[in-house]
Structures are given as structure tokens and as C-alpha cells.
Amino acid sequence: MIHGNELINKAGDYIKFCLTMSCGHCVPCRLGLPRMVQILTAIAEDQYEGTELERLENLIHTLCCASLCPVGQTSPLPIKTLLEILKDDKKETGAIEERLELVKCRSCGRPFAFKAFLEYFQSRVDKSLGVHLDRDYCPECVRKVRAQNMAGEFFGD
């Protein structure tokens, strides 16, 4: 089974083959297929921006609609399927990143723990009596903040 960059590399090889089979009379094939190879290479090497997938989608649509020969009209169809797979993976990755969101310390501003972990830990701590959890502060700052709060209470601030 082919995974990840291998799949994208195979797609690039397929487009290179289609480029050799194309007649080259129409502009979409002559300019679009080499550009598609460049975009796929950039994606395989992780040197692409978020707009590259949109450009690739527009290029696929242009090639399917404006090419004169059947090679130009059908060559981007497997890449279109690959693009749908990449978009689904991107959605799944976004959901995972959302679950792995880091909480930042209110005192120093550094990220220190996963939000989901803190919520789980808080639910476990809520069951025990008398335990207080400072969720907004990192371990380095929590002692300092507690000391400042106690001093403020003592001196009436």
C-alpha cells in the first residue's frame, strides 16, 4: 500500500507521463501539466503554502474544461481524487490539532499543558475534597502567584 509522500510522488510521475502523451497544441496542457508537476513536487517536499491546494484544484478544473485532446481532459482526474483525500486528511488533522490545543500561562504567557488534559485532570480533582487546581498558571508561576495572593490578603491589598 502506498502512503503519504509516495502517493503524491506517484501522482507527479503520472502527470509527467501524461505530459509526454499530450499533443501540446492547447495551452492548458502545455502550461498546466508542468505547473501541476511543480505543485505536486512542492507538496511532496512539504514546501507548499495553503493556497497551493486551491491552485491545484483550479488547474484541474481548467484542464478538464479547456483541453482539446482526451489526454488533457482526463489526465487530472486521478489528481482530483488525490486532492479530495488530502482535504479529508487536512480536516482530520485540524480536528486533532484542536484537541491538542495548548493552554498558555496567564502570568508568563508560555504554553504549558494540553487543554484536554487539564479538563480531564480537573474532572478527576473535582471528586476529591479540598484540592484546588490553578489551571491558568504554569508550574513555574503558580507558586509565585499563590505567594502574591497570600501577601495581598495579609497586607489588605
C-alpha positions in Angstrom: 0.0 0.0 0.0 1.3 3.5 -0.9 1.2 6.2 1.8 1.8 9.9 2.2 4.5 11.4 0.0 4.8 8.2 -2.0 1.3 8.7 -3.2 2.0 12.3 -4.2 5.2 11.3 -5.9 3.3 8.6 -7.9 0.8 11.3 -8.9 3.6 13.5 -10.1 5.1 10.6 -12.1 1.6 10.0 -13.7 1.3 13.7 -14.7 4.8 13.6 -16.2 3.7 10.6 -18.2 0.6 12.5 -19.3 2.8 15.4 -20.3 4.7 13.1 -22.7 1.5 11.7 -24.1 -0.2 15.1 -24.6 -0.1 16.6 -28.1 0.8 20.1 -26.7 -1.4 22.0 -29.1 -3.6 23.6 -26.5 -2.3 26.0 -23.8 -3.9 24.2 -20.8 -1.9 21.0 -21.4 1.3 22.8 -22.5 1.4 25.1 -19.4 -0.9 23.4 -17.0 0.6 19.9 -16.7 4.2 21.2 -15.9 2.7 23.5 -13.3 0.8 20.6 -11.8 4.0 18.7 -11.6 5.6 21.7 -9.8 2.8 21.9 -7.3 2.8 18.2 -6.6 6.6 18.3 -6.1 6.2 21.2 -3.6 3.5 19.3 -1.7 5.6 16.1 -1.6 8.6 18.1 -0.2 6.4 20.0 2.3 7.3 23.3 0.8 3.8 24.4 -0.1 1.5 27.1 1.2 -2.1 26.6 2.0 -3.0 28.2 -1.4 -1.3 25.5 -3.4 -4.2 23.1 -3.0 -6.6 25.7 -4.2 -4.4 26.4 -7.2 -4.2 22.7 -7.9 -7.9 22.4 -7.8 -8.4 25.4 -10.2 -5.8 24.0 -12.5 -7.6 20.6 -12.6 -10.9 22.3 -13.4 -9.2 24.4 -16.2 -7.5 21.3 -17.7 -10.7 19.2 -17.7 -12.8 22.0 -19.3 -10.4 23.7 -21.7 -8.1 21.0 -23.1 -8.7 19.9 -26.7 -7.4 16.3 -26.5 -8.7 13.5 -24.4 -5.4 13.1 -22.6 -5.6 16.7 -21.3 -9.2 16.3 -20.3 -8.8 13.1 -18.4 -5.2 13.3 -17.0 -6.1 15.4 -14.0 -9.0 13.2 -12.8 -6.8 10.9 -10.6 -5.2 14.1 -9.1 -8.7 15.4 -8.3 -9.3 12.2 -6.3 -6.0 12.6 -4.6 -6.9 16.2 -3.7 -10.1 15.1 -2.1 -8.1 12.6 0.0 -5.7 15.4 1.0 -8.5 17.7 2.0 -10.1 14.9 4.2 -6.7 14.4 5.8 -6.4 18.1 6.4 -9.8 18.2 8.1 -8.9 15.2 10.3 -5.5 16.8 11.2 -7.3 20.1 12.1 -9.6 18.2 14.5 -6.6 16.5 16.1 -4.8 19.8 16.5 -7.9 21.3 18.1 -7.9 18.5 20.7 -4.1 19.2 21.3 -4.6 22.9 21.8 -2.1 24.2 24.4 -3.2 26.4 27.3 -1.0 29.5 27.9 0.0 30.7 31.3 -1.7 33.9 32.4 1.5 35.1 34.1 4.3 34.4 31.7 2.4 33.6 28.5 4.2 30.3 27.7 2.1 27.3 26.7 2.4 24.6 29.3 -0.3 21.9 29.0 -2.9 20.4 26.7 -6.4 21.8 27.3 -8.0 18.4 27.1 -5.5 17.1 29.7 -6.3 19.9 32.1 -10.1 19.4 31.6 -9.6 15.6 32.4 -7.4 16.4 35.3 -9.9 18.9 36.7 -12.7 16.4 36.4 -10.6 13.9 38.5 -9.6 16.5 41.0 -13.2 17.8 41.5 -14.0 14.4 43.0 -11.5 14.9 45.9 -12.3 17.4 48.6 -10.2 20.4 49.4 -7.9 20.2 46.3 -7.6 23.4 44.3 -6.2 23.4 40.8 -4.7 26.6 39.2 -5.5 25.9 35.6 -4.4 29.3 34.3 -0.8 29.2 35.5 2.2 27.1 34.6 4.1 25.1 37.4 6.8 27.8 37.5 4.4 30.7 38.0 1.8 29.1 40.2 3.9 29.3 43.4 4.7 33.0 42.7 1.1 33.8 42.1 -0.1 32.0 45.2 2.5 33.8 47.3 1.4 37.2 45.8 -2.2 36.4 46.5 -1.5 35.4 50.1 0.7 38.5 50.7 -2.1 40.7 49.3 -4.7 39.1 51.6 -2.3 39.6 54.6 -1.5 43.2 53.8 -5.0 44.0 52.8 -4.3 44.8 49.1 
